[in-house]
Amino acid sequence: MKFFRHGPLGQERPGLIDAQGLLRDLSGQVEDIGGEALHPSALATWAALDTTRLPLVPEGTRLGACVAGVGNLVGIGLNYADHAAEAGLAAPGQPIAFNKHNGSVSGPNDDIWLPPDSQKLDWEVELGIVMGQRTWHVSPDQAMAHIAGFCLVNDVSERSYQMEREGQWVKGKSYPTHCPLGPWLVTPDELGDPQNVDLWLEVNGVARQRGNTRTMIFGVTHIVSYLSQFMALQPGDVIPSGTPPGVGMGHKPPIYLKAGDVVTLGGRGLGEQRQVVVKSPVTA
């Protein structure tokens, strides 16, 4: 199944896509798409609903982030060998984990804010792993049963903050609006093989990224199992799992986002996003 959240910022309500591809409101069935409601058994109960009785979501309604109340965003860096090469870095021997502040989460079509002193704002299309239950010390064989689903992520990154300000990558990953999620939360049975998902991204209509999750260095179940050795992942945690080549930093010379740019991205079965880059409402 495919779930989503709709409505004004801060007032989003749950929804699902029915068998005919129509957007239906789930407000009378569940409070929101987050927390314990993401447990695979909970999601499965909605598959039995008579969706024809659910209200239609009006066309043009804003879509919010597909997961409510994200507690933790754990990114995986340099997880495609060809992306590591374009960054001039060796492919890692173990997953590189970093945090994005959960205040960076935004809707799939919301504006991206350009920080006042931003010099190197970059894009990264990624497959997001959404956890459905507490996950602690699980094996790769057990990992998929703990996953609620998958979503499209734009891991927007300010490279000068990330690479030139010393310390952890989190500084370059966490500005508000720098983690658009969705439009859909896609259950594992709906998506199929997560290691065969085409990903693409364009800037102003020009193709910048093309890739497939089959070229990940560390696959989905390995990532979940690996992280669970160091932390107890919680329902609603999201793991952006790395990006294929074609990021702005990798071009020669590098290409970075500026106000007015339009970023579009998508993935097989995951839907599409569209963002306009605007100046941050906070002035320098």
PyRosetta script that sets phi, psi and omega in degrees:
from pyrosetta import init, pose_from_sequence

init()
pose = pose_from_sequence("MKFFRHGPLGQERPGLIDAQGLLRDLSGQVEDIGGEALHPSALATWAALDTTRLPLVPEGTRLGACVAGVGNLVGIGLNYADHAAEAGLAAPGQPIAFNKHNGSVSGPNDDIWLPPDSQKLDWEVELGIVMGQRTWHVSPDQAMAHIAGFCLVNDVSERSYQMEREGQWVKGKSYPTHCPLGPWLVTPDELGDPQNVDLWLEVNGVARQRGNTRTMIFGVTHIVSYLSQFMALQPGDVIPSGTPPGVGMGHKPPIYLKAGDVVTLGGRGLGEQRQVVVKSPVTA")
pose.set_psi(1, 164.0)
pose.set_omega(1, 176.3)
pose.set_phi(2, -123.7)
pose.set_psi(2, 126.9)
pose.set_omega(2, 179.5)
pose.set_phi(3, -115.2)
pose.set_psi(3, 158.9)
pose.set_omega(3, 178.9)
pose.set_phi(4, -154.6)
pose.set_psi(4, 174.8)
pose.set_omega(4, 176.2)
pose.set_phi(5, -130.2)
pose.set_psi(5, 140.5)
pose.set_omega(5, -172.0)
pose.set_phi(6, -139.2)
pose.set_psi(6, 152.7)
pose.set_omega(6, 177.7)
pose.set_phi(7, 121.8)
pose.set_psi(7, 177.6)
pose.set_omega(7, -179.0)
pose.set_phi(8, -61.2)
pose.set_psi(8, 156.0)
pose.set_omega(8, 178.4)
pose.set_phi(9, -54.8)
pose.set_psi(9, 127.3)
pose.set_omega(9, 179.9)
pose.set_phi(10, 84.6)
pose.set_psi(10, -6.2)
pose.set_omega(10, 179.8)
pose.set_phi(11, -128.2)
pose.set_psi(11, 26.9)
pose.set_omega(11, -176.1)
pose.set_phi(12, -65.1)
pose.set_psi(12, 149.4)
pose.set_omega(12, 178.0)
pose.set_phi(13, -125.3)
pose.set_psi(13, 157.0)
pose.set_omega(13, -176.3)
pose.set_phi(14, -78.1)
pose.set_psi(14, 153.3)
pose.set_omega(14, 176.7)
pose.set_phi(15, -154.0)
pose.set_psi(15, 168.0)
pose.set_omega(15, 174.2)
pose.set_phi(16, -141.2)
pose.set_psi(16, 161.2)
pose.set_omega(16, 176.6)
pose.set_phi(17, -99.9)
pose.set_psi(17, 126.6)
pose.set_omega(17, -176.9)
pose.set_phi(18, -82.6)
pose.set_psi(18, -179.0)
pose.set_omega(18, -175.2)
pose.set_phi(19, -63.9)
pose.set_psi(19, -21.5)
pose.set_omega(19, 178.8)
pose.set_phi(20, -93.0)
pose.set_psi(20, 2.9)
pose.set_omega(20, 179.8)
pose.set_phi(21, 83.6)
pose.set_psi(21, 13.2)
pose.set_omega(21, 179.7)
pose.set_phi(22, -88.6)
pose.set_psi(22, 144.8)
pose.set_omega(22, -179.8)
pose.set_phi(23, -86.9)
pose.set_psi(23, 121.5)
pose.set_omega(23, -176.3)
pose.set_phi(24, -117.2)
pose.set_psi(24, 146.0)
pose.set_omega(24, 179.7)
pose.set_phi(25, -86.3)
pose.set_psi(25, 132.5)
pose.set_omega(25, -178.1)
pose.set_phi(26, -106.8)
pose.set_psi(26, 13.0)
pose.set_omega(26, -171.1)
pose.set_phi(27, -57.9)
pose.set_psi(27, -33.6)
pose.set_omega(27, -178.2)
pose.set_phi(28, -79.0)
pose.set_psi(28, -5.2)
pose.set_omega(28, -174.8)
pose.set_phi(29, -109.3)
pose.set_psi(29, -32.8)
pose.set_omega(29, -176.8)
pose.set_phi(30, -150.8)
pose.set_psi(30, 148.6)
pose.set_omega(30, -176.9)
pose.set_phi(31, -66.9)
pose.set_psi(31, -44.1)
pose.set_omega(31, -179.2)
pose.set_phi(32, -166.1)
pose.set_psi(32, 169.3)
pose.set_omega(32, 178.0)
pose.set_phi(33, -94.0)
pose.set_psi(33, 83.4)
pose.set_omega(33, -177.9)
pose.set_phi(34, -174.6)
pose.set_psi(34, 168.0)
pose.set_omega(34, 176.3)
pose.set_phi(35, 57.3)
pose.set_psi(35, -136.4)
pose.set_omega(35, -175.8)
pose.set_phi(36, -65.4)
pose.set_psi(36, -21.0)
pose.set_omega(36, 177.5)
pose.set_phi(37, -66.7)
pose.set_psi(37, -12.3)
pose.set_omega(37, 179.4)
pose.set_phi(38, -88.5)
pose.set_psi(38, -4.3)
pose.set_omega(38, 178.9)
pose.set_phi(39, -57.7)
pose.set_psi(39, 135.1)
pose.set_omega(39, -177.9)
pose.set_phi(40, -51.6)
pose.set_psi(40, -34.9)
pose.set_omega(40, 179.4)
pose.set_phi(41, -68.9)
pose.set_psi(41, -34.3)
pose.set_omega(41, 177.3)
pose.set_phi(42, -68.6)
pose.set_psi(42, -44.4)
pose.set_omega(42, 179.4)
pose.set_phi(43, -61.6)
pose.set_psi(43, -36.0)
pose.set_omega(43, -177.7)
pose.set_phi(44, -65.4)
pose.set_psi(44, -30.9)
pose.set_omega(44, -179.0)
pose.set_phi(45, -64.3)
pose.set_psi(45, -29.7)
pose.set_omega(45, -178.5)
pose.set_phi(46, -74.3)
pose.set_psi(46, -18.0)
pose.set_omega(46, 177.7)
pose.set_phi(47, -65.4)
pose.set_psi(47, -22.7)
pose.set_omega(47, -178.6)
pose.set_phi(48, -88.7)
pose.set_psi(48, -3.2)
pose.set_omega(48, -178.6)
pose.set_phi(49, -67.2)
pose.set_psi(49, 147.8)
pose.set_omega(49, 168.8)
pose.set_phi(50, -82.4)
pose.set_psi(50, 92.5)
pose.set_omega(50, -172.7)
pose.set_phi(51, -67.4)
pose.set_psi(51, -18.2)
pose.set_omega(51, 179.2)
pose.set_phi(52, -66.0)
pose.set_psi(52, -17.4)
pose.set_omega(52, 179.4)
pose.set_phi(53, -89.6)
pose.set_psi(53, -7.8)
pose.set_omega(53, -179.5)
pose.set_phi(54, -83.9)
pose.set_psi(54, 143.7)
pose.set_omega(54, 179.7)
pose.set_phi(55, -64.0)
pose.set_psi(55, 145.8)
pose.set_omega(55, 173.7)
pose.set_phi(56, -77.2)
pose.set_psi(56, 145.3)
pose.set_omega(56, 174.4)
pose.set_phi(57, -85.0)
pose.set_psi(57, 127.1)
pose.set_omega(57, -177.8)
pose.set_phi(58, -57.5)
pose.set_psi(58, 140.3)
pose.set_omega(58, 177.7)
pose.set_phi(59, -59.4)
pose.set_psi(59, 138.8)
pose.set_omega(59, 179.3)
pose.set_phi(60, 89.1)
pose.set_psi(60, -1.9)
pose.set_omega(60, 178.0)
pose.set_phi(61, -65.4)
pose.set_psi(61, 138.0)
pose.set_omega(61, 178.1)
pose.set_phi(62, -62.2)
pose.set_psi(62, 140.5)
pose.set_omega(62, 173.3)
pose.set_phi(63, -101.2)
pose.set_psi(63, 130.8)
pose.set_omega(63, 177.2)
pose.set_phi(64, -92.9)
pose.set_psi(64, -179.5)
pose.set_omega(64, 172.3)
pose.set_phi(65, -54.3)
pose.set_psi(65, 140.4)
pose.set_omega(65, -172.2)
pose.set_phi(66, -76.2)
pose.set_psi(66, -6.2)
pose.set_omega(66, 177.5)
pose.set_phi(67, -126.2)
pose.set_psi(67, 131.0)
pose.set_omega(67, 179.2)
pose.set_phi(68, -89.4)
pose.set_psi(68, 145.1)
pose.set_omega(68, 171.8)
pose.set_phi(69, 57.7)
pose.set_psi(69, 44.5)
pose.set_omega(69, 179.2)
pose.set_phi(70, -58.4)
pose.set_psi(70, 122.6)
pose.set_omega(70, -179.1)
pose.set_phi(71, -84.0)
pose.set_psi(71, -40.4)
pose.set_omega(71, -173.8)
pose.set_phi(72, -144.6)
pose.set_psi(72, 134.0)
pose.set_omega(72, 173.8)
pose.set_phi(73, -112.4)
pose.set_psi(73, 112.1)
pose.set_omega(73, -179.3)
pose.set_phi(74, -113.3)
pose.set_psi(74, 104.6)
pose.set_omega(74, -179.3)
pose.set_phi(75, -84.1)
pose.set_psi(75, 154.8)
pose.set_omega(75, 175.3)
pose.set_phi(76, -115.3)
pose.set_psi(76, 121.4)
pose.set_omega(76, -175.1)
pose.set_phi(77, -95.8)
pose.set_psi(77, 149.6)
pose.set_omega(77, 173.1)
pose.set_phi(78, 52.0)
pose.set_psi(78, 46.2)
pose.set_omega(78, -174.5)
pose.set_phi(79, -96.1)
pose.set_psi(79, 6.6)
pose.set_omega(79, 171.6)
pose.set_phi(80, -122.6)
pose.set_psi(80, 127.2)
pose.set_omega(80, -174.6)
pose.set_phi(81, -58.5)
pose.set_psi(81, -38.8)
pose.set_omega(81, -178.4)
pose.set_phi(82, -72.5)
pose.set_psi(82, -27.8)
pose.set_omega(82, 174.4)
pose.set_phi(83, -71.3)
pose.set_psi(83, -40.9)
pose.set_omega(83, 177.0)
pose.set_phi(84, -59.4)
pose.set_psi(84, -40.2)
pose.set_omega(84, -179.7)
pose.set_phi(85, -63.9)
pose.set_psi(85, -42.2)
pose.set_omega(85, -179.1)
pose.set_phi(86, -68.0)
pose.set_psi(86, -25.1)
pose.set_omega(86, 177.1)
pose.set_phi(87, -83.4)
pose.set_psi(87, -4.6)
pose.set_omega(87, -179.8)
pose.set_phi(88, 73.5)
pose.set_psi(88, 26.7)
pose.set_omega(88, -176.8)
pose.set_phi(89, -122.0)
pose.set_psi(89, 148.9)
pose.set_omega(89, 178.4)
pose.set_phi(90, -69.9)
pose.set_psi(90, 144.7)
pose.set_omega(90, 175.3)
pose.set_phi(91, -61.8)
pose.set_psi(91, 133.4)
pose.set_omega(91, -175.6)
pose.set_phi(92, -72.6)
pose.set_psi(92, 152.9)
pose.set_omega(92, 176.1)
pose.set_phi(93, -86.8)
pose.set_psi(93, -18.7)
pose.set_omega(93, 175.5)
pose.set_phi(94, -137.5)
pose.set_psi(94, 157.2)
pose.set_omega(94, 178.6)
pose.set_phi(95, -57.2)
pose.set_psi(95, 134.5)
pose.set_omega(95, 174.2)
pose.set_phi(96, -91.5)
pose.set_psi(96, 116.9)
pose.set_omega(96, -177.2)
pose.set_phi(97, -107.4)
pose.set_psi(97, 141.0)
pose.set_omega(97, 175.9)
pose.set_phi(98, -147.7)
pose.set_psi(98, 161.8)
pose.set_omega(98, 178.5)
pose.set_phi(99, -102.5)
pose.set_psi(99, 145.3)
pose.set_omega(99, 162.0)
pose.set_phi(100, -110.7)
pose.set_psi(100, 136.0)
pose.set_omega(100, 176.9)
pose.set_phi(101, -64.1)
pose.set_psi(101, 139.0)
pose.set_omega(101, -177.7)
pose.set_phi(102, -68.1)
pose.set_psi(102, -11.5)
pose.set_omega(102, 173.3)
pose.set_phi(103, -71.2)
pose.set_psi(103, -6.0)
pose.set_omega(103, 178.0)
pose.set_phi(104, -84.4)
pose.set_psi(104, -10.8)
pose.set_omega(104, -176.0)
pose.set_phi(105, -66.7)
pose.set_psi(105, 137.0)
pose.set_omega(105, 177.6)
pose.set_phi(106, -148.0)
pose.set_psi(106, 174.3)
pose.set_omega(106, 179.3)
pose.set_phi(107, -74.1)
pose.set_psi(107, 161.4)
pose.set_omega(107, -173.8)
pose.set_phi(108, -66.5)
pose.set_psi(108, -22.0)
pose.set_omega(108, -178.4)
pose.set_phi(109, -120.8)
pose.set_psi(109, 13.7)
pose.set_omega(109, 176.6)
pose.set_phi(110, -73.9)
pose.set_psi(110, 156.9)
pose.set_omega(110, 177.0)
pose.set_phi(111, -62.7)
pose.set_psi(111, 149.0)
pose.set_omega(111, 169.9)
pose.set_phi(112, -95.7)
pose.set_psi(112, 128.2)
pose.set_omega(112, 179.6)
pose.set_phi(113, -86.2)
pose.set_psi(113, 130.0)
pose.set_omega(113, 175.0)
pose.set_phi(114, -90.3)
pose.set_psi(114, 113.1)
pose.set_omega(114, -179.4)
pose.set_phi(115, -57.7)
pose.set_psi(115, 151.7)
pose.set_omega(115, -174.7)
pose.set_phi(116, -54.8)
pose.set_psi(116, -37.7)
pose.set_omega(116, -177.6)
pose.set_phi(117, -105.9)
pose.set_psi(117, 19.1)
pose.set_omega(117, -176.1)
pose.set_phi(118, -66.5)
pose.set_psi(118, 133.4)
pose.set_omega(118, 177.5)
pose.set_phi(119, -117.0)
pose.set_psi(119, -24.2)
pose.set_omega(119, -169.5)
pose.set_phi(120, -141.4)
pose.set_psi(120, 60.7)
pose.set_omega(120, -180.0)
pose.set_phi(121, -80.7)
pose.set_psi(121, 125.1)
pose.set_omega(121, -169.5)
pose.set_phi(122, -124.5)
pose.set_psi(122, 165.9)
pose.set_omega(122, -179.0)
pose.set_phi(123, -115.6)
pose.set_psi(123, 155.4)
pose.set_omega(123, 174.8)
pose.set_phi(124, -156.3)
pose.set_psi(124, 108.8)
pose.set_omega(124, 174.3)
pose.set_phi(125, -80.0)
pose.set_psi(125, 134.8)
pose.set_omega(125, -175.5)
pose.set_phi(126, -146.6)
pose.set_psi(126, 155.5)
pose.set_omega(126, 167.5)
pose.set_phi(127, -84.7)
pose.set_psi(127, 123.1)
pose.set_omega(127, 178.0)
pose.set_phi(128, -97.9)
pose.set_psi(128, 134.2)
pose.set_omega(128, 176.2)
pose.set_phi(129, -99.5)
pose.set_psi(129, 124.8)
pose.set_omega(129, -178.3)
pose.set_phi(130, -109.1)
pose.set_psi(130, 120.7)
pose.set_omega(130, -177.2)
pose.set_phi(131, -79.1)
pose.set_psi(131, 143.4)
pose.set_omega(131, -176.9)
pose.set_phi(132, -109.8)
pose.set_psi(132, -12.3)
pose.set_omega(132, 179.1)
pose.set_phi(133, -158.7)
pose.set_psi(133, 167.4)
pose.set_omega(133, 179.1)
pose.set_phi(134, -58.6)
pose.set_psi(134, 130.2)
pose.set_omega(134, -172.3)
pose.set_phi(135, -130.9)
pose.set_psi(135, 110.8)
pose.set_omega(135, -172.8)
pose.set_phi(136, -144.6)
pose.set_psi(136, 121.2)
pose.set_omega(136, 179.9)
pose.set_phi(137, 53.7)
pose.set_psi(137, 56.6)
pose.set_omega(137, 175.8)
pose.set_phi(138, -105.7)
pose.set_psi(138, 153.1)
pose.set_omega(138, 176.5)
pose.set_phi(139, -83.8)
pose.set_psi(139, 163.7)
pose.set_omega(139, 175.0)
pose.set_phi(140, -56.3)
pose.set_psi(140, -35.1)
pose.set_omega(140, 179.9)
pose.set_phi(141, -67.5)
pose.set_psi(141, -26.2)
pose.set_omega(141, -179.8)
pose.set_phi(142, -90.3)
pose.set_psi(142, -15.9)
pose.set_omega(142, -167.4)
pose.set_phi(143, -62.5)
pose.set_psi(143, -43.6)
pose.set_omega(143, -173.8)
pose.set_phi(144, -60.9)
pose.set_psi(144, -32.6)
pose.set_omega(144, -179.9)
pose.set_phi(145, -66.4)
pose.set_psi(145, -16.4)
pose.set_omega(145, -179.3)
pose.set_phi(146, -96.4)
pose.set_psi(146, -1.2)
pose.set_omega(146, -176.2)
pose.set_phi(147, -96.4)
pose.set_psi(147, 127.4)
pose.set_omega(147, 176.7)
pose.set_phi(148, -75.0)
pose.set_psi(148, -38.1)
pose.set_omega(148, -178.1)
pose.set_phi(149, 171.1)
pose.set_psi(149, -163.1)
pose.set_omega(149, -175.0)
pose.set_phi(150, -134.2)
pose.set_psi(150, 156.2)
pose.set_omega(150, 177.8)
pose.set_phi(151, -150.2)
pose.set_psi(151, 164.4)
pose.set_omega(151, 174.7)
pose.set_phi(152, -81.3)
pose.set_psi(152, 138.7)
pose.set_omega(152, 178.8)
pose.set_phi(153, -132.1)
pose.set_psi(153, 137.2)
pose.set_omega(153, 165.2)
pose.set_phi(154, -106.0)
pose.set_psi(154, 103.5)
pose.set_omega(154, -179.2)
pose.set_phi(155, -82.6)
pose.set_psi(155, 75.1)
pose.set_omega(155, -178.7)
pose.set_phi(156, -63.0)
pose.set_psi(156, 135.0)
pose.set_omega(156, -172.1)
pose.set_phi(157, -136.2)
pose.set_psi(157, 130.5)
pose.set_omega(157, 172.8)
pose.set_phi(158, -94.8)
pose.set_psi(158, 103.8)
pose.set_omega(158, -169.1)
pose.set_phi(159, -67.7)
pose.set_psi(159, -32.5)
pose.set_omega(159, 178.9)
pose.set_phi(160, -68.0)
pose.set_psi(160, -36.3)
pose.set_omega(160, 174.4)
pose.set_phi(161, -66.1)
pose.set_psi(161, -41.2)
pose.set_omega(161, -174.1)
pose.set_phi(162, -70.8)
pose.set_psi(162, -43.5)
pose.set_omega(162, -169.3)
pose.set_phi(163, -103.9)
pose.set_psi(163, -24.6)
pose.set_omega(163, -169.4)
pose.set_phi(164, -113.3)
pose.set_psi(164, -4.2)
pose.set_omega(164, -177.3)
pose.set_phi(165, -101.6)
pose.set_psi(165, 10.2)
pose.set_omega(165, 179.0)
pose.set_phi(166, 64.2)
pose.set_psi(166, 165.8)
pose.set_omega(166, 177.4)
pose.set_phi(167, 79.7)
pose.set_psi(167, -147.3)
pose.set_omega(167, -170.9)
pose.set_phi(168, -87.7)
pose.set_psi(168, 154.9)
pose.set_omega(168, 178.7)
pose.set_phi(169, -63.3)
pose.set_psi(169, -21.2)
pose.set_omega(169, -174.1)
pose.set_phi(170, -52.5)
pose.set_psi(170, -30.5)
pose.set_omega(170, -178.3)
pose.set_phi(171, -65.3)
pose.set_psi(171, -30.9)
pose.set_omega(171, -179.5)
pose.set_phi(172, -92.3)
pose.set_psi(172, 3.9)
pose.set_omega(172, -172.1)
pose.set_phi(173, -121.0)
pose.set_psi(173, -1.3)
pose.set_omega(173, -160.0)
pose.set_phi(174, -119.9)
pose.set_psi(174, 4.6)
pose.set_omega(174, -178.4)
pose.set_phi(175, -63.4)
pose.set_psi(175, 145.3)
pose.set_omega(175, 176.7)
pose.set_phi(176, -51.8)
pose.set_psi(176, 140.3)
pose.set_omega(176, -178.6)
pose.set_phi(177, 78.1)
pose.set_psi(177, 4.4)
pose.set_omega(177, -175.2)
pose.set_phi(178, -93.8)
pose.set_psi(178, 20.0)
pose.set_omega(178, 173.0)
pose.set_phi(179, -146.8)
pose.set_psi(179, 68.1)
pose.set_omega(179, 174.2)
pose.set_phi(180, -62.2)
pose.set_psi(180, 131.1)
pose.set_omega(180, -179.7)
pose.set_phi(181, -120.8)
pose.set_psi(181, 134.4)
pose.set_omega(181, 174.7)
pose.set_phi(182, 111.7)
pose.set_psi(182, -165.6)
pose.set_omega(182, 20.8)
pose.set_phi(183, -78.6)
pose.set_psi(183, -25.7)
pose.set_omega(183, -171.3)
pose.set_phi(184, -111.2)
pose.set_psi(184, 145.8)
pose.set_omega(184, 161.5)
pose.set_phi(185, -94.7)
pose.set_psi(185, 114.7)
pose.set_omega(185, -172.5)
pose.set_phi(186, -106.4)
pose.set_psi(186, 121.7)
pose.set_omega(186, -178.7)
pose.set_phi(187, -67.8)
pose.set_psi(187, 154.0)
pose.set_omega(187, -176.3)
pose.set_phi(188, -55.9)
pose.set_psi(188, -38.0)
pose.set_omega(188, -179.6)
pose.set_phi(189, -67.7)
pose.set_psi(189, -30.5)
pose.set_omega(189, 179.2)
pose.set_phi(190, -74.5)
pose.set_psi(190, -41.0)
pose.set_omega(190, -177.1)
pose.set_phi(191, -73.0)
pose.set_psi(191, -36.7)
pose.set_omega(191, -172.1)
pose.set_phi(192, 81.3)
pose.set_psi(192, -147.9)
pose.set_omega(192, -174.2)
pose.set_phi(193, -64.6)
pose.set_psi(193, 112.7)
pose.set_omega(193, 179.0)
pose.set_phi(194, -71.2)
pose.set_psi(194, -10.5)
pose.set_omega(194, 177.5)
pose.set_phi(195, -96.8)
pose.set_psi(195, 23.0)
pose.set_omega(195, 173.6)
pose.set_phi(196, -147.1)
pose.set_psi(196, 59.8)
pose.set_omega(196, -179.4)
pose.set_phi(197, -118.4)
pose.set_psi(197, 116.9)
pose.set_omega(197, 174.5)
pose.set_phi(198, -71.3)
pose.set_psi(198, 135.4)
pose.set_omega(198, 177.3)
pose.set_phi(199, -124.6)
pose.set_psi(199, 144.3)
pose.set_omega(199, 179.1)
pose.set_phi(200, -148.3)
pose.set_psi(200, 155.4)
pose.set_omega(200, 176.3)
pose.set_phi(201, -150.4)
pose.set_psi(201, 140.0)
pose.set_omega(201, 176.9)
pose.set_phi(202, -127.6)
pose.set_psi(202, 149.5)
pose.set_omega(202, 173.4)
pose.set_phi(203, -122.6)
pose.set_psi(203, 120.3)
pose.set_omega(203, -177.6)
pose.set_phi(204, 54.1)
pose.set_psi(204, 37.3)
pose.set_omega(204, 177.3)
pose.set_phi(205, 81.2)
pose.set_psi(205, -0.1)
pose.set_omega(205, 179.6)
pose.set_phi(206, -99.7)
pose.set_psi(206, 127.1)
pose.set_omega(206, 180.0)
pose.set_phi(207, -63.1)
pose.set_psi(207, 127.1)
pose.set_omega(207, 179.0)
pose.set_phi(208, -118.2)
pose.set_psi(208, -38.9)
pose.set_omega(208, -179.9)
pose.set_phi(209, -127.0)
pose.set_psi(209, 136.4)
pose.set_omega(209, 172.2)
pose.set_phi(210, -142.8)
pose.set_psi(210, 128.4)
pose.set_omega(210, -179.3)
pose.set_phi(211, -167.0)
pose.set_psi(211, 179.3)
pose.set_omega(211, 179.0)
pose.set_phi(212, -143.9)
pose.set_psi(212, 141.1)
pose.set_omega(212, -176.7)
pose.set_phi(213, -65.0)
pose.set_psi(213, -10.3)
pose.set_omega(213, 177.2)
pose.set_phi(214, -65.1)
pose.set_psi(214, -19.9)
pose.set_omega(214, -179.1)
pose.set_phi(215, -95.2)
pose.set_psi(215, 11.8)
pose.set_omega(215, 172.5)
pose.set_phi(216, -59.6)
pose.set_psi(216, 143.5)
pose.set_omega(216, 173.6)
pose.set_phi(217, -71.9)
pose.set_psi(217, -43.9)
pose.set_omega(217, 178.6)
pose.set_phi(218, -120.2)
pose.set_psi(218, 122.6)
pose.set_omega(218, -177.4)
pose.set_phi(219, -76.9)
pose.set_psi(219, 174.4)
pose.set_omega(219, -174.4)
pose.set_phi(220, -56.1)
pose.set_psi(220, -51.8)
pose.set_omega(220, -175.7)
pose.set_phi(221, -68.7)
pose.set_psi(221, -32.8)
pose.set_omega(221, 175.9)
pose.set_phi(222, -64.6)
pose.set_psi(222, -43.7)
pose.set_omega(222, -178.8)
pose.set_phi(223, -60.6)
pose.set_psi(223, -48.5)
pose.set_omega(223, -178.2)
pose.set_phi(224, -62.5)
pose.set_psi(224, -45.9)
pose.set_omega(224, 179.1)
pose.set_phi(225, -61.4)
pose.set_psi(225, -45.0)
pose.set_omega(225, -178.0)
pose.set_phi(226, -61.1)
pose.set_psi(226, -49.7)
pose.set_omega(226, -179.2)
pose.set_phi(227, -62.8)
pose.set_psi(227, -32.9)
pose.set_omega(227, -177.3)
pose.set_phi(228, -68.7)
pose.set_psi(228, -11.7)
pose.set_omega(228, 175.1)
pose.set_phi(229, -77.4)
pose.set_psi(229, -19.4)
pose.set_omega(229, -174.6)
pose.set_phi(230, -112.8)
pose.set_psi(230, -17.6)
pose.set_omega(230, -176.9)
pose.set_phi(231, -154.9)
pose.set_psi(231, 155.2)
pose.set_omega(231, 173.9)
pose.set_phi(232, -92.6)
pose.set_psi(232, 100.1)
pose.set_omega(232, 178.4)
pose.set_phi(233, -64.5)
pose.set_psi(233, 144.3)
pose.set_omega(233, -174.1)
pose.set_phi(234, -114.9)
pose.set_psi(234, 157.6)
pose.set_omega(234, 176.1)
pose.set_phi(235, -55.6)
pose.set_psi(235, 130.5)
pose.set_omega(235, -179.4)
pose.set_phi(236, 92.5)
pose.set_psi(236, -8.3)
pose.set_omega(236, 171.6)
pose.set_phi(237, -64.7)
pose.set_psi(237, 143.6)
pose.set_omega(237, -178.8)
pose.set_phi(238, -121.3)
pose.set_psi(238, 134.9)
pose.set_omega(238, -179.5)
pose.set_phi(239, -117.5)
pose.set_psi(239, 97.2)
pose.set_omega(239, 169.1)
pose.set_phi(240, -65.8)
pose.set_psi(240, 123.4)
pose.set_omega(240, -162.9)
pose.set_phi(241, -98.7)
pose.set_psi(241, 15.3)
pose.set_omega(241, 177.9)
pose.set_phi(242, 110.7)
pose.set_psi(242, 163.4)
pose.set_omega(242, -173.6)
pose.set_phi(243, -126.5)
pose.set_psi(243, 144.8)
pose.set_omega(243, 174.9)
pose.set_phi(244, -74.4)
pose.set_psi(244, 175.8)
pose.set_omega(244, -177.1)
pose.set_phi(245, -67.2)
pose.set_psi(245, 162.0)
pose.set_omega(245, 176.9)
pose.set_phi(246, 114.7)
pose.set_psi(246, 7.8)
pose.set_omega(246, 177.6)
pose.set_phi(247, -67.7)
pose.set_psi(247, 160.3)
pose.set_omega(247, -177.0)
pose.set_phi(248, -59.6)
pose.set_psi(248, -38.3)
pose.set_omega(248, -179.6)
pose.set_phi(249, -61.7)
pose.set_psi(249, -27.2)
pose.set_omega(249, -175.6)
pose.set_phi(250, -83.4)
pose.set_psi(250, -12.2)
pose.set_omega(250, 179.0)
pose.set_phi(251, -75.1)
pose.set_psi(251, 157.7)
pose.set_omega(251, 179.3)
pose.set_phi(252, -125.2)
pose.set_psi(252, 105.3)
pose.set_omega(252, -3.5)
pose.set_phi(253, -73.1)
pose.set_psi(253, 164.3)
pose.set_omega(253, -179.6)
pose.set_phi(254, -60.2)
pose.set_psi(254, 151.7)
pose.set_omega(254, 176.9)
pose.set_phi(255, -121.7)
pose.set_psi(255, 127.7)
pose.set_omega(255, 180.0)
pose.set_phi(256, -125.2)
pose.set_psi(256, 161.2)
pose.set_omega(256, -176.3)
pose.set_phi(257, -76.7)
pose.set_psi(257, 147.4)
pose.set_omega(257, 176.6)
pose.set_phi(258, -135.0)
pose.set_psi(258, 164.5)
pose.set_omega(258, -179.9)
pose.set_phi(259, -56.7)
pose.set_psi(259, 134.7)
pose.set_omega(259, -179.6)
pose.set_phi(260, 98.9)
pose.set_psi(260, -17.2)
pose.set_omega(260, 178.1)
pose.set_phi(261, -66.4)
pose.set_psi(261, 149.2)
pose.set_omega(261, 178.3)
pose.set_phi(262, -118.1)
pose.set_psi(262, 123.7)
pose.set_omega(262, -179.7)
pose.set_phi(263, -108.4)
pose.set_psi(263, 126.8)
pose.set_omega(263, 174.1)
pose.set_phi(264, -124.6)
pose.set_psi(264, 143.1)
pose.set_omega(264, -177.5)
pose.set_phi(265, -154.0)
pose.set_psi(265, 160.4)
pose.set_omega(265, -179.2)
pose.set_phi(266, -165.6)
pose.set_psi(266, 173.9)
pose.set_omega(266, 178.8)
pose.set_phi(267, -154.8)
pose.set_psi(267, 150.2)
pose.set_omega(267, -178.9)
pose.set_phi(268, -54.7)
pose.set_psi(268, 117.7)
pose.set_omega(268, 178.6)
pose.set_phi(269, 80.2)
pose.set_psi(269, -7.4)
pose.set_omega(269, -173.7)
pose.set_phi(270, -100.1)
pose.set_psi(270, -9.6)
pose.set_omega(270, -176.0)
pose.set_phi(271, 87.3)
pose.set_psi(271, -167.4)
pose.set_omega(271, -176.3)
pose.set_phi(272, -133.2)
pose.set_psi(272, 155.1)
pose.set_omega(272, 174.2)
pose.set_phi(273, -121.6)
pose.set_psi(273, 155.8)
pose.set_omega(273, 173.2)
pose.set_phi(274, -145.8)
pose.set_psi(274, 123.1)
pose.set_omega(274, 179.8)
pose.set_phi(275, -129.6)
pose.set_psi(275, 144.1)
pose.set_omega(275, 172.4)
pose.set_phi(276, -106.5)
pose.set_psi(276, 132.7)
pose.set_omega(276, 178.6)
pose.set_phi(277, -83.0)
pose.set_psi(277, 125.1)
pose.set_omega(277, -180.0)
pose.set_phi(278, -130.1)
pose.set_psi(278, 158.3)
pose.set_omega(278, 176.8)
pose.set_phi(279, -66.1)
pose.set_psi(279, 140.0)
pose.set_omega(279, 178.3)
pose.set_phi(280, -59.1)
pose.set_psi(280, 142.4)
pose.set_omega(280, 177.5)
pose.set_phi(281, -68.3)
pose.set_psi(281, -11.4)
pose.set_omega(281, 175.5)
pose.set_phi(282, -87.7)
pose.set_psi(282, 125.0)
pose.set_omega(282, -179.8)
pose.set_phi(283, -90.0)
pose.set_psi(283, 155.0)
pose.set_omega(283, -179.0)
pose.set_phi(284, -68.9)
pose.dump_pdb("model.pdb")
